[in-house]
Amino acid sequence: MKRFKANIKGVVQGVAFRWFVRREAQIRNIAGYVMNLPDGTVEVDAQGDSESIEEFITMLREGPPMAIVSKVELEWLPPTDYKNFSIKF
């Protein structure tokens, strides 16, 4: 089980980024959350098996069609007890 927290920068708010992330997490059986931050970035905290997490990180770097991802900052963390993936408002 691997877990990370990411800060995604670029044009990532107002482009359905959170909904895209949640859908991709659910497809890969990844737990955690996604939320917009006041500075215009998106935060993702995600946990899953190694292969799913690597695929998920690749997807975060691409984003949905209207997004322009300029940077993804990753921090690896110890696993926690997430049960599902949610959008925090």
PDB file with one MODEL, atoms N, CA, C and O in Angstrom:
MODEL        1
ATOM      1  N   MET A   1       0.847  -1.176   0.000  1.00  0.00           N
ATOM      2  CA  MET A   1       0.000   0.000   0.000  1.00  0.00           C
ATOM      3  C   MET A   1       0.896   1.244   0.000  1.00  0.00           C
ATOM      4  O   MET A   1       1.811   1.365   0.814  1.00  0.00           O
ATOM      5  N   LYS A   2       0.615   2.164  -0.928  1.00  0.00           N
ATOM      6  CA  LYS A   2       1.376   3.412  -1.027  1.00  0.00           C
ATOM      7  C   LYS A   2       0.418   4.595  -0.879  1.00  0.00           C
ATOM      8  O   LYS A   2      -0.745   4.531  -1.276  1.00  0.00           O
ATOM      9  N   ARG A   3       0.941   5.676  -0.296  1.00  0.00           N
ATOM     10  CA  ARG A   3       0.139   6.887  -0.119  1.00  0.00           C
ATOM     11  C   ARG A   3       0.995   8.108  -0.424  1.00  0.00           C
ATOM     12  O   ARG A   3       2.182   8.152  -0.101  1.00  0.00           O
ATOM     13  N   PHE A   4       0.367   9.098  -1.055  1.00  0.00           N
ATOM     14  CA  PHE A   4       1.050  10.352  -1.314  1.00  0.00           C
ATOM     15  C   PHE A   4       0.071  11.514  -1.163  1.00  0.00           C
ATOM     16  O   PHE A   4      -1.147  11.340  -1.203  1.00  0.00           O
ATOM     17  N   LYS A   5       0.639  12.697  -0.988  1.00  0.00           N
ATOM     18  CA  LYS A   5      -0.119  13.936  -1.073  1.00  0.00           C
ATOM     19  C   LYS A   5       0.514  14.730  -2.211  1.00  0.00           C
ATOM     20  O   LYS A   5       1.736  14.849  -2.289  1.00  0.00           O
ATOM     21  N   ALA A   6      -0.319  15.267  -3.085  1.00  0.00           N
ATOM     22  CA  ALA A   6       0.165  16.031  -4.234  1.00  0.00           C
ATOM     23  C   ALA A   6      -0.464  17.407  -4.248  1.00  0.00           C
ATOM     24  O   ALA A   6      -1.620  17.586  -3.864  1.00  0.00           O
ATOM     25  N   ASN A   7       0.312  18.371  -4.695  1.00  0.00           N
ATOM     26  CA  ASN A   7      -0.170  19.717  -4.953  1.00  0.00           C
ATOM     27  C   ASN A   7      -0.021  19.918  -6.456  1.00  0.00           C
ATOM     28  O   ASN A   7       1.091  19.906  -6.985  1.00  0.00           O
ATOM     29  N   ILE A   8      -1.160  20.105  -7.148  1.00  0.00           N
ATOM     30  CA  ILE A   8      -1.159  20.218  -8.602  1.00  0.00           C
ATOM     31  C   ILE A   8      -1.342  21.680  -8.971  1.00  0.00           C
ATOM     32  O   ILE A   8      -2.288  22.335  -8.534  1.00  0.00           O
ATOM     33  N   LYS A   9      -0.410  22.183  -9.790  1.00  0.00           N
ATOM     34  CA  LYS A   9      -0.408  23.596 -10.183  1.00  0.00           C
ATOM     35  C   LYS A   9      -0.688  23.731 -11.675  1.00  0.00           C
ATOM     36  O   LYS A   9      -0.452  22.813 -12.461  1.00  0.00           O
ATOM     37  N   GLY A  10      -1.196  24.899 -12.038  1.00  0.00           N
ATOM     38  CA  GLY A  10      -1.514  25.198 -13.429  1.00  0.00           C
ATOM     39  C   GLY A  10      -2.960  25.667 -13.521  1.00  0.00           C
ATOM     40  O   GLY A  10      -3.502  26.225 -12.567  1.00  0.00           O
ATOM     41  N   VAL A  11      -3.575  25.440 -14.667  1.00  0.00           N
ATOM     42  CA  VAL A  11      -4.996  25.736 -14.838  1.00  0.00           C
ATOM     43  C   VAL A  11      -5.737  24.473 -14.415  1.00  0.00           C
ATOM     44  O   VAL A  11      -6.023  23.594 -15.227  1.00  0.00           O
ATOM     45  N   VAL A  12      -6.042  24.408 -13.112  1.00  0.00           N
ATOM     46  CA  VAL A  12      -6.606  23.176 -12.544  1.00  0.00           C
ATOM     47  C   VAL A  12      -7.892  23.422 -11.752  1.00  0.00           C
ATOM     48  O   VAL A  12      -8.462  22.479 -11.203  1.00  0.00           O
ATOM     49  N   GLN A  13      -8.348  24.649 -11.686  1.00  0.00           N
ATOM     50  CA  GLN A  13      -9.637  24.936 -11.053  1.00  0.00           C
ATOM     51  C   GLN A  13     -10.573  25.488 -12.116  1.00  0.00           C
ATOM     52  O   GLN A  13     -10.157  26.235 -13.001  1.00  0.00           O
ATOM     53  N   GLY A  14     -11.852  25.106 -12.017  1.00  0.00           N
ATOM     54  CA  GLY A  14     -12.845  25.547 -12.995  1.00  0.00           C
ATOM     55  C   GLY A  14     -12.815  24.732 -14.280  1.00  0.00           C
ATOM     56  O   GLY A  14     -13.400  25.135 -15.286  1.00  0.00           O
ATOM     57  N   VAL A  15     -12.136  23.591 -14.253  1.00  0.00           N
ATOM     58  CA  VAL A  15     -12.021  22.741 -15.443  1.00  0.00           C
ATOM     59  C   VAL A  15     -12.430  21.290 -15.151  1.00  0.00           C
ATOM     60  O   VAL A  15     -12.038  20.381 -15.883  1.00  0.00           O
ATOM     61  N   ALA A  16     -13.205  21.070 -14.103  1.00  0.00           N
ATOM     62  CA  ALA A  16     -13.694  19.747 -13.679  1.00  0.00           C
ATOM     63  C   ALA A  16     -12.561  18.825 -13.236  1.00  0.00           C
ATOM     64  O   ALA A  16     -12.675  17.604 -13.348  1.00  0.00           O
ATOM     65  N   PHE A  17     -11.470  19.401 -12.735  1.00  0.00           N
ATOM     66  CA  PHE A  17     -10.325  18.596 -12.317  1.00  0.00           C
ATOM     67  C   PHE A  17     -10.672  17.673 -11.161  1.00  0.00           C
ATOM     68  O   PHE A  17     -10.295  16.501 -11.182  1.00  0.00           O
ATOM     69  N   ARG A  18     -11.382  18.171 -10.151  1.00  0.00           N
ATOM     70  CA  ARG A  18     -11.720  17.331  -8.994  1.00  0.00           C
ATOM     71  C   ARG A  18     -12.592  16.149  -9.394  1.00  0.00           C
ATOM     72  O   ARG A  18     -12.390  15.036  -8.909  1.00  0.00           O
ATOM     73  N   TRP A  19     -13.547  16.381 -10.266  1.00  0.00           N
ATOM     74  CA  TRP A  19     -14.453  15.308 -10.696  1.00  0.00           C
ATOM     75  C   TRP A  19     -13.682  14.263 -11.500  1.00  0.00           C
ATOM     76  O   TRP A  19     -13.909  13.062 -11.354  1.00  0.00           O
ATOM     77  N   PHE A  20     -12.777  14.732 -12.345  1.00  0.00           N
ATOM     78  CA  PHE A  20     -11.910  13.851 -13.122  1.00  0.00           C
ATOM     79  C   PHE A  20     -11.053  12.990 -12.195  1.00  0.00           C
ATOM     80  O   PHE A  20     -10.945  11.780 -12.398  1.00  0.00           O
ATOM     81  N   VAL A  21     -10.448  13.599 -11.187  1.00  0.00           N
ATOM     82  CA  VAL A  21      -9.592  12.888 -10.241  1.00  0.00           C
ATOM     83  C   VAL A  21     -10.400  11.841  -9.474  1.00  0.00           C
ATOM     84  O   VAL A  21      -9.951  10.707  -9.308  1.00  0.00           O
ATOM     85  N   ARG A  22     -11.579  12.219  -9.012  1.00  0.00           N
ATOM     86  CA  ARG A  22     -12.400  11.251  -8.270  1.00  0.00           C
ATOM     87  C   ARG A  22     -12.761  10.045  -9.136  1.00  0.00           C
ATOM     88  O   ARG A  22     -12.673   8.902  -8.687  1.00  0.00           O
ATOM     89  N   ARG A  23     -13.165  10.304 -10.371  1.00  0.00           N
ATOM     90  CA  ARG A  23     -13.524   9.200 -11.267  1.00  0.00           C
ATOM     91  C   ARG A  23     -12.328   8.270 -11.498  1.00  0.00           C
ATOM     92  O   ARG A  23     -12.462   7.049 -11.419  1.00  0.00           O
ATOM     93  N   GLU A  24     -11.171   8.849 -11.780  1.00  0.00           N
ATOM     94  CA  GLU A  24      -9.967   8.046 -12.028  1.00  0.00           C
ATOM     95  C   GLU A  24      -9.546   7.265 -10.778  1.00  0.00           C
ATOM     96  O   GLU A  24      -9.071   6.135 -10.887  1.00  0.00           O
ATOM     97  N   ALA A  25      -9.717   7.857  -9.604  1.00  0.00           N
ATOM     98  CA  ALA A  25      -9.395   7.162  -8.350  1.00  0.00           C
ATOM     99  C   ALA A  25     -10.338   5.977  -8.148  1.00  0.00           C
ATOM    100  O   ALA A  25      -9.904   4.889  -7.770  1.00  0.00           O
ATOM    101  N   GLN A  26     -11.618   6.194  -8.399  1.00  0.00           N
ATOM    102  CA  GLN A  26     -12.590   5.118  -8.211  1.00  0.00           C
ATOM    103  C   GLN A  26     -12.337   3.962  -9.180  1.00  0.00           C
ATOM    104  O   GLN A  26     -12.490   2.799  -8.806  1.00  0.00           O
ATOM    105  N   ILE A  27     -11.955   4.268 -10.411  1.00  0.00           N
ATOM    106  CA  ILE A  27     -11.635   3.229 -11.401  1.00  0.00           C
ATOM    107  C   ILE A  27     -10.488   2.363 -10.904  1.00  0.00           C
ATOM    108  O   ILE A  27     -10.478   1.153 -11.130  1.00  0.00           O
ATOM    109  N   ARG A  28      -9.520   2.976 -10.226  1.00  0.00           N
ATOM    110  CA  ARG A  28      -8.310   2.277  -9.779  1.00  0.00           C
ATOM    111  C   ARG A  28      -8.391   1.784  -8.329  1.00  0.00           C
ATOM    112  O   ARG A  28      -7.403   1.286  -7.789  1.00  0.00           O
ATOM    113  N   ASN A  29      -9.553   1.920  -7.706  1.00  0.00           N
ATOM    114  CA  ASN A  29      -9.738   1.495  -6.312  1.00  0.00           C
ATOM    115  C   ASN A  29      -8.773   2.211  -5.363  1.00  0.00           C
ATOM    116  O   ASN A  29      -8.194   1.601  -4.464  1.00  0.00           O
ATOM    117  N   ILE A  30      -8.613   3.518  -5.586  1.00  0.00           N
ATOM    118  CA  ILE A  30      -7.756   4.365  -4.765  1.00  0.00           C
ATOM    119  C   ILE A  30      -8.635   5.126  -3.785  1.00  0.00           C
ATOM    120  O   ILE A  30      -9.711   5.602  -4.149  1.00  0.00           O
ATOM    121  N   ALA A  31      -8.184   5.241  -2.554  1.00  0.00           N
ATOM    122  CA  ALA A  31      -8.911   5.960  -1.508  1.00  0.00           C
ATOM    123  C   ALA A  31      -8.192   7.266  -1.206  1.00  0.00           C
ATOM    124  O   ALA A  31      -6.996   7.405  -1.463  1.00  0.00           O
ATOM    125  N   GLY A  32      -8.944   8.231  -0.652  1.00  0.00           N
ATOM    126  CA  GLY A  32      -8.365   9.522  -0.279  1.00  0.00           C
ATOM    127  C   GLY A  32      -9.323  10.654  -0.579  1.00  0.00           C
ATOM    128  O   GLY A  32     -10.537  10.518  -0.431  1.00  0.00           O
ATOM    129  N   TYR A  33      -8.755  11.787  -1.007  1.00  0.00           N
ATOM    130  CA  TYR A  33      -9.599  12.949  -1.324  1.00  0.00           C
ATOM    131  C   TYR A  33      -8.902  13.872  -2.304  1.00  0.00           C
ATOM    132  O   TYR A  33      -7.695  13.779  -2.527  1.00  0.00           O
ATOM    133  N   VAL A  34      -9.697  14.774  -2.888  1.00  0.00           N
ATOM    134  CA  VAL A  34      -9.211  15.857  -3.738  1.00  0.00           C
ATOM    135  C   VAL A  34      -9.930  17.121  -3.300  1.00  0.00           C
ATOM    136  O   VAL A  34     -11.110  17.075  -2.953  1.00  0.00           O
ATOM    137  N   MET A  35      -9.221  18.264  -3.313  1.00  0.00           N
ATOM    138  CA  MET A  35      -9.865  19.533  -2.948  1.00  0.00           C
ATOM    139  C   MET A  35      -9.137  20.705  -3.597  1.00  0.00           C
ATOM    140  O   MET A  35      -7.929  20.661  -3.830  1.00  0.00           O
ATOM    141  N   ASN A  36      -9.908  21.757  -3.884  1.00  0.00           N
ATOM    142  CA  ASN A  36      -9.324  23.003  -4.359  1.00  0.00           C
ATOM    143  C   ASN A  36      -8.736  23.746  -3.171  1.00  0.00           C
ATOM    144  O   ASN A  36      -9.291  23.723  -2.073  1.00  0.00           O
ATOM    145  N   LEU A  37      -7.603  24.408  -3.402  1.00  0.00           N
ATOM    146  CA  LEU A  37      -6.987  25.246  -2.378  1.00  0.00           C
ATOM    147  C   LEU A  37      -7.154  26.714  -2.756  1.00  0.00           C
ATOM    148  O   LEU A  37      -7.295  27.031  -3.938  1.00  0.00           O
ATOM    149  N   PRO A  38      -7.140  27.612  -1.778  1.00  0.00           N
ATOM    150  CA  PRO A  38      -7.362  29.034  -2.057  1.00  0.00           C
ATOM    151  C   PRO A  38      -6.345  29.655  -3.020  1.00  0.00           C
ATOM    152  O   PRO A  38      -6.647  30.660  -3.662  1.00  0.00           O
ATOM    153  N   ASP A  39      -5.161  29.082  -3.128  1.00  0.00           N
ATOM    154  CA  ASP A  39      -4.131  29.660  -4.007  1.00  0.00           C
ATOM    155  C   ASP A  39      -4.276  29.242  -5.471  1.00  0.00           C
ATOM    156  O   ASP A  39      -3.417  29.570  -6.289  1.00  0.00           O
ATOM    157  N   GLY A  40      -5.361  28.516  -5.817  1.00  0.00           N
ATOM    158  CA  GLY A  40      -5.604  28.121  -7.202  1.00  0.00           C
ATOM    159  C   GLY A  40      -5.060  26.748  -7.558  1.00  0.00           C
ATOM    160  O   GLY A  40      -5.190  26.313  -8.702  1.00  0.00           O
ATOM    161  N   THR A  41      -4.459  26.061  -6.606  1.00  0.00           N
ATOM    162  CA  THR A  41      -3.958  24.713  -6.855  1.00  0.00           C
ATOM    163  C   THR A  41      -4.990  23.683  -6.396  1.00  0.00           C
ATOM    164  O   THR A  41      -6.005  24.026  -5.790  1.00  0.00           O
ATOM    165  N   VAL A  42      -4.711  22.432  -6.693  1.00  0.00           N
ATOM    166  CA  VAL A  42      -5.556  21.324  -6.260  1.00  0.00           C
ATOM    167  C   VAL A  42      -4.691  20.388  -5.419  1.00  0.00           C
ATOM    168  O   VAL A  42      -3.564  20.063  -5.790  1.00  0.00           O
ATOM    169  N   GLU A  43      -5.241  19.957  -4.273  1.00  0.00           N
ATOM    170  CA  GLU A  43      -4.554  19.005  -3.398  1.00  0.00           C
ATOM    171  C   GLU A  43      -5.198  17.638  -3.547  1.00  0.00           C
ATOM    172  O   GLU A  43      -6.423  17.514  -3.554  1.00  0.00           O
ATOM    173  N   VAL A  44      -4.365  16.618  -3.666  1.00  0.00           N
ATOM    174  CA  VAL A  44      -4.829  15.231  -3.735  1.00  0.00           C
ATOM    175  C   VAL A  44      -4.079  14.440  -2.678  1.00  0.00           C
ATOM    176  O   VAL A  44      -2.852  14.509  -2.598  1.00  0.00           O
ATOM    177  N   ASP A  45      -4.803  13.698  -1.877  1.00  0.00           N
ATOM    178  CA  ASP A  45      -4.223  12.761  -0.918  1.00  0.00           C
ATOM    179  C   ASP A  45      -4.779  11.405  -1.322  1.00  0.00           C
ATOM    180  O   ASP A  45      -5.989  11.186  -1.264  1.00  0.00           O
ATOM    181  N   ALA A  46      -3.895  10.484  -1.734  1.00  0.00           N
ATOM    182  CA  ALA A  46      -4.359   9.228  -2.315  1.00  0.00           C
ATOM    183  C   ALA A  46      -3.561   8.040  -1.810  1.00  0.00           C
ATOM    184  O   ALA A  46      -2.367   8.133  -1.527  1.00  0.00           O
ATOM    185  N   GLN A  47      -4.269   6.911  -1.707  1.00  0.00           N
ATOM    186  CA  GLN A  47      -3.665   5.684  -1.208  1.00  0.00           C
ATOM    187  C   GLN A  47      -4.202   4.488  -1.985  1.00  0.00           C
ATOM    188  O   GLN A  47      -5.403   4.384  -2.231  1.00  0.00           O
ATOM    189  N   GLY A  48      -3.301   3.588  -2.368  1.00  0.00           N
ATOM    190  CA  GLY A  48      -3.699   2.385  -3.083  1.00  0.00           C
ATOM    191  C   GLY A  48      -2.504   1.494  -3.314  1.00  0.00           C
ATOM    192  O   GLY A  48      -1.420   1.736  -2.783  1.00  0.00           O
ATOM    193  N   ASP A  49      -2.711   0.437  -4.127  1.00  0.00           N
ATOM    194  CA  ASP A  49      -1.589  -0.452  -4.423  1.00  0.00           C
ATOM    195  C   ASP A  49      -0.605   0.264  -5.352  1.00  0.00           C
ATOM    196  O   ASP A  49      -0.958   1.236  -6.020  1.00  0.00           O
ATOM    197  N   SER A  50       0.624  -0.230  -5.382  1.00  0.00           N
ATOM    198  CA  SER A  50       1.711   0.444  -6.096  1.00  0.00           C
ATOM    199  C   SER A  50       1.399   0.712  -7.567  1.00  0.00           C
ATOM    200  O   SER A  50       1.605   1.826  -8.047  1.00  0.00           O
ATOM    201  N   GLU A  51       0.912  -0.279  -8.274  1.00  0.00           N
ATOM    202  CA  GLU A  51       0.633  -0.121  -9.702  1.00  0.00           C
ATOM    203  C   GLU A  51      -0.448   0.922  -9.943  1.00  0.00           C
ATOM    204  O   GLU A  51      -0.312   1.767 -10.828  1.00  0.00           O
ATOM    205  N   SER A  52      -1.523   0.867  -9.156  1.00  0.00           N
ATOM    206  CA  SER A  52      -2.612   1.838  -9.305  1.00  0.00           C
ATOM    207  C   SER A  52      -2.148   3.254  -8.987  1.00  0.00           C
ATOM    208  O   SER A  52      -2.534   4.206  -9.664  1.00  0.00           O
ATOM    209  N   ILE A  53      -1.327   3.388  -7.967  1.00  0.00           N
ATOM    210  CA  ILE A  53      -0.821   4.712  -7.587  1.00  0.00           C
ATOM    211  C   ILE A  53       0.059   5.289  -8.694  1.00  0.00           C
ATOM    212  O   ILE A  53      -0.047   6.476  -9.004  1.00  0.00           O
ATOM    213  N   GLU A  54       0.918   4.476  -9.290  1.00  0.00           N
ATOM    214  CA  GLU A  54       1.777   4.963 -10.382  1.00  0.00           C
ATOM    215  C   GLU A  54       0.935   5.417 -11.577  1.00  0.00           C
ATOM    216  O   GLU A  54       1.217   6.461 -12.165  1.00  0.00           O
ATOM    217  N   GLU A  55      -0.098   4.644 -11.944  1.00  0.00           N
ATOM    218  CA  GLU A  55      -1.007   5.033 -13.024  1.00  0.00           C
ATOM    219  C   GLU A  55      -1.725   6.337 -12.679  1.00  0.00           C
ATOM    220  O   GLU A  55      -1.883   7.213 -13.529  1.00  0.00           O
ATOM    221  N   PHE A  56      -2.152   6.452 -11.437  1.00  0.00           N
ATOM    222  CA  PHE A  56      -2.893   7.627 -10.968  1.00  0.00           C
ATOM    223  C   PHE A  56      -2.017   8.883 -11.049  1.00  0.00           C
ATOM    224  O   PHE A  56      -2.490   9.935 -11.478  1.00  0.00           O
ATOM    225  N   ILE A  57      -0.761   8.783 -10.646  1.00  0.00           N
ATOM    226  CA  ILE A  57       0.148   9.926 -10.713  1.00  0.00           C
ATOM    227  C   ILE A  57       0.343  10.361 -12.172  1.00  0.00           C
ATOM    228  O   ILE A  57       0.369  11.556 -12.464  1.00  0.00           O
ATOM    229  N   THR A  58       0.477   9.404 -13.072  1.00  0.00           N
ATOM    230  CA  THR A  58       0.589   9.727 -14.502  1.00  0.00           C
ATOM    231  C   THR A  58      -0.646  10.490 -14.962  1.00  0.00           C
ATOM    232  O   THR A  58      -0.536  11.474 -15.693  1.00  0.00           O
ATOM    233  N   MET A  59      -1.821  10.036 -14.536  1.00  0.00           N
ATOM    234  CA  MET A  59      -3.074  10.688 -14.900  1.00  0.00           C
ATOM    235  C   MET A  59      -3.143  12.104 -14.334  1.00  0.00           C
ATOM    236  O   MET A  59      -3.634  13.012 -15.005  1.00  0.00           O
ATOM    237  N   LEU A  60      -2.654  12.306 -13.101  1.00  0.00           N
ATOM    238  CA  LEU A  60      -2.658  13.647 -12.503  1.00  0.00           C
ATOM    239  C   LEU A  60      -1.805  14.611 -13.306  1.00  0.00           C
ATOM    240  O   LEU A  60      -2.144  15.789 -13.420  1.00  0.00           O
ATOM    241  N   ARG A  61      -0.713  14.134 -13.859  1.00  0.00           N
ATOM    242  CA  ARG A  61       0.178  14.989 -14.652  1.00  0.00           C
ATOM    243  C   ARG A  61      -0.461  15.405 -15.970  1.00  0.00           C
ATOM    244  O   ARG A  61      -0.078  16.419 -16.553  1.00  0.00           O
ATOM    245  N   GLU A  62      -1.434  14.629 -16.442  1.00  0.00           N
ATOM    246  CA  GLU A  62      -2.129  14.947 -17.687  1.00  0.00           C
ATOM    247  C   GLU A  62      -3.374  15.794 -17.429  1.00  0.00           C
ATOM    248  O   GLU A  62      -3.590  16.802 -18.102  1.00  0.00           O
ATOM    249  N   GLY A  63      -4.188  15.387 -16.460  1.00  0.00           N
ATOM    250  CA  GLY A  63      -5.419  16.108 -16.138  1.00  0.00           C
ATOM    251  C   GLY A  63      -6.495  15.926 -17.186  1.00  0.00           C
ATOM    252  O   GLY A  63      -6.274  15.269 -18.203  1.00  0.00           O
ATOM    253  N   PRO A  64      -7.677  16.516 -16.938  1.00  0.00           N
ATOM    254  CA  PRO A  64      -8.773  16.449 -17.900  1.00  0.00           C
ATOM    255  C   PRO A  64      -8.489  17.355 -19.105  1.00  0.00           C
ATOM    256  O   PRO A  64      -7.554  18.155 -19.071  1.00  0.00           O
ATOM    257  N   PRO A  65      -9.291  17.231 -20.167  1.00  0.00           N
ATOM    258  CA  PRO A  65      -9.017  17.976 -21.408  1.00  0.00           C
ATOM    259  C   PRO A  65      -8.845  19.492 -21.254  1.00  0.00           C
ATOM    260  O   PRO A  65      -8.000  20.068 -21.938  1.00  0.00           O
ATOM    261  N   MET A  66      -9.602  20.151 -20.396  1.00  0.00           N
ATOM    262  CA  MET A  66      -9.524  21.617 -20.273  1.00  0.00           C
ATOM    263  C   MET A  66      -8.415  22.092 -19.337  1.00  0.00           C
ATOM    264  O   MET A  66      -8.131  23.289 -19.288  1.00  0.00           O
ATOM    265  N   ALA A  67      -7.786  21.192 -18.600  1.00  0.00           N
ATOM    266  CA  ALA A  67      -6.749  21.562 -17.632  1.00  0.00           C
ATOM    267  C   ALA A  67      -5.392  21.714 -18.321  1.00  0.00           C
ATOM    268  O   ALA A  67      -5.121  21.103 -19.355  1.00  0.00           O
ATOM    269  N   ILE A  68      -4.559  22.543 -17.717  1.00  0.00           N
ATOM    270  CA  ILE A  68      -3.154  22.662 -18.116  1.00  0.00           C
ATOM    271  C   ILE A  68      -2.342  22.473 -16.839  1.00  0.00           C
ATOM    272  O   ILE A  68      -2.227  23.386 -16.021  1.00  0.00           O
ATOM    273  N   VAL A  69      -1.787  21.287 -16.683  1.00  0.00           N
ATOM    274  CA  VAL A  69      -1.005  20.971 -15.481  1.00  0.00           C
ATOM    275  C   VAL A  69       0.433  21.416 -15.727  1.00  0.00           C
ATOM    276  O   VAL A  69       1.096  20.931 -16.645  1.00  0.00           O
ATOM    277  N   SER A  70       0.910  22.350 -14.891  1.00  0.00           N
ATOM    278  CA  SER A  70       2.285  22.828 -15.055  1.00  0.00           C
ATOM    279  C   SER A  70       3.249  22.130 -14.099  1.00  0.00           C
ATOM    280  O   SER A  70       4.442  22.028 -14.386  1.00  0.00           O
ATOM    281  N   LYS A  71       2.737  21.645 -12.954  1.00  0.00           N
ATOM    282  CA  LYS A  71       3.619  21.009 -11.976  1.00  0.00           C
ATOM    283  C   LYS A  71       2.809  20.143 -11.021  1.00  0.00           C
ATOM    284  O   LYS A  71       1.696  20.498 -10.631  1.00  0.00           O
ATOM    285  N   VAL A  72       3.386  18.994 -10.649  1.00  0.00           N
ATOM    286  CA  VAL A  72       2.799  18.128  -9.626  1.00  0.00           C
ATOM    287  C   VAL A  72       3.884  17.900  -8.577  1.00  0.00           C
ATOM    288  O   VAL A  72       4.906  17.271  -8.852  1.00  0.00           O
ATOM    289  N   GLU A  73       3.651  18.413  -7.385  1.00  0.00           N
ATOM    290  CA  GLU A  73       4.583  18.240  -6.277  1.00  0.00           C
ATOM    291  C   GLU A  73       4.083  17.084  -5.414  1.00  0.00           C
ATOM    292  O   GLU A  73       2.957  17.118  -4.917  1.00  0.00           O
ATOM    293  N   LEU A  74       4.921  16.061  -5.236  1.00  0.00           N
ATOM    294  CA  LEU A  74       4.534  14.861  -4.487  1.00  0.00           C
ATOM    295  C   LEU A  74       5.257  14.781  -3.151  1.00  0.00           C
ATOM    296  O   LEU A  74       6.429  15.137  -3.028  1.00  0.00           O
ATOM    297  N   GLU A  75       4.519  14.302  -2.158  1.00  0.00           N
ATOM    298  CA  GLU A  75       5.094  13.991  -0.851  1.00  0.00           C
ATOM    299  C   GLU A  75       4.594  12.605  -0.470  1.00  0.00           C
ATOM    300  O   GLU A  75       3.387  12.386  -0.369  1.00  0.00           O
ATOM    301  N   TRP A  76       5.514  11.668  -0.259  1.00  0.00           N
ATOM    302  CA  TRP A  76       5.140  10.304   0.122  1.00  0.00           C
ATOM    303  C   TRP A  76       4.889  10.251   1.625  1.00  0.00           C
ATOM    304  O   TRP A  76       5.668  10.783   2.416  1.00  0.00           O
ATOM    305  N   LEU A  77       3.793   9.604   2.006  1.00  0.00           N
ATOM    306  CA  LEU A  77       3.360   9.534   3.402  1.00  0.00           C
ATOM    307  C   LEU A  77       3.082   8.088   3.795  1.00  0.00           C
ATOM    308  O   LEU A  77       2.896   7.233   2.929  1.00  0.00           O
ATOM    309  N   PRO A  78       3.054   7.809   5.101  1.00  0.00           N
ATOM    310  CA  PRO A  78       2.679   6.456   5.533  1.00  0.00           C
ATOM    311  C   PRO A  78       1.190   6.205   5.261  1.00  0.00           C
ATOM    312  O   PRO A  78       0.392   7.141   5.308  1.00  0.00           O
ATOM    313  N   PRO A  79       0.812   4.971   4.983  1.00  0.00           N
ATOM    314  CA  PRO A  79      -0.602   4.653   4.748  1.00  0.00           C
ATOM    315  C   PRO A  79      -1.479   5.051   5.943  1.00  0.00           C
ATOM    316  O   PRO A  79      -1.023   5.103   7.085  1.00  0.00           O
ATOM    317  N   THR A  80      -2.733   5.325   5.640  1.00  0.00           N
ATOM    318  CA  THR A  80      -3.714   5.682   6.662  1.00  0.00           C
ATOM    319  C   THR A  80      -4.957   4.823   6.466  1.00  0.00           C
ATOM    320  O   THR A  80      -4.908   3.824   5.748  1.00  0.00           O
ATOM    321  N   ASP A  81      -6.056   5.190   7.087  1.00  0.00           N
ATOM    322  CA  ASP A  81      -7.256   4.336   7.055  1.00  0.00           C
ATOM    323  C   ASP A  81      -8.359   4.853   6.131  1.00  0.00           C
ATOM    324  O   ASP A  81      -9.538   4.692   6.446  1.00  0.00           O
ATOM    325  N   TYR A  82      -8.011   5.467   5.004  1.00  0.00           N
ATOM    326  CA  TYR A  82      -9.039   5.911   4.042  1.00  0.00           C
ATOM    327  C   TYR A  82      -9.863   4.712   3.574  1.00  0.00           C
ATOM    328  O   TYR A  82      -9.329   3.627   3.341  1.00  0.00           O
ATOM    329  N   LYS A  83     -11.163   4.924   3.442  1.00  0.00           N
ATOM    330  CA  LYS A  83     -12.072   3.864   2.991  1.00  0.00           C
ATOM    331  C   LYS A  83     -12.561   4.086   1.567  1.00  0.00           C
ATOM    332  O   LYS A  83     -12.860   3.122   0.862  1.00  0.00           O
ATOM    333  N   ASN A  84     -12.649   5.360   1.124  1.00  0.00           N
ATOM    334  CA  ASN A  84     -13.152   5.674  -0.213  1.00  0.00           C
ATOM    335  C   ASN A  84     -12.446   6.946  -0.704  1.00  0.00           C
ATOM    336  O   ASN A  84     -11.555   7.470  -0.036  1.00  0.00           O
ATOM    337  N   PHE A  85     -12.855   7.427  -1.873  1.00  0.00           N
ATOM    338  CA  PHE A  85     -12.274   8.659  -2.419  1.00  0.00           C
ATOM    339  C   PHE A  85     -13.377   9.695  -2.501  1.00  0.00           C
ATOM    340  O   PHE A  85     -14.462   9.427  -3.019  1.00  0.00           O
ATOM    341  N   SER A  86     -13.087  10.900  -1.979  1.00  0.00           N
ATOM    342  CA  SER A  86     -14.115  11.936  -1.941  1.00  0.00           C
ATOM    343  C   SER A  86     -13.581  13.270  -2.453  1.00  0.00           C
ATOM    344  O   SER A  86     -12.374  13.497  -2.529  1.00  0.00           O
ATOM    345  N   ILE A  87     -14.513  14.129  -2.795  1.00  0.00           N
ATOM    346  CA  ILE A  87     -14.200  15.516  -3.131  1.00  0.00           C
ATOM    347  C   ILE A  87     -14.511  16.332  -1.890  1.00  0.00           C
ATOM    348  O   ILE A  87     -15.633  16.299  -1.384  1.00  0.00           O
ATOM    349  N   LYS A  88     -13.523  17.063  -1.399  1.00  0.00           N
ATOM    350  CA  LYS A  88     -13.742  17.959  -0.254  1.00  0.00           C
ATOM    351  C   LYS A  88     -14.049  19.342  -0.792  1.00  0.00           C
ATOM    352  O   LYS A  88     -13.399  19.828  -1.717  1.00  0.00           O
ATOM    353  N   PHE A  89     -15.055  19.967  -0.193  1.00  0.00           N
ATOM    354  CA  PHE A  89     -15.447  21.313  -0.603  1.00  0.00           C
ATOM    355  C   PHE A  89     -15.082  22.335   0.427  1.00  0.00           C
ATOM    356  O   PHE A  89     -15.343  23.523   0.237  1.00  0.00           O
TER     357      PHE A  89
ENDMDL
END
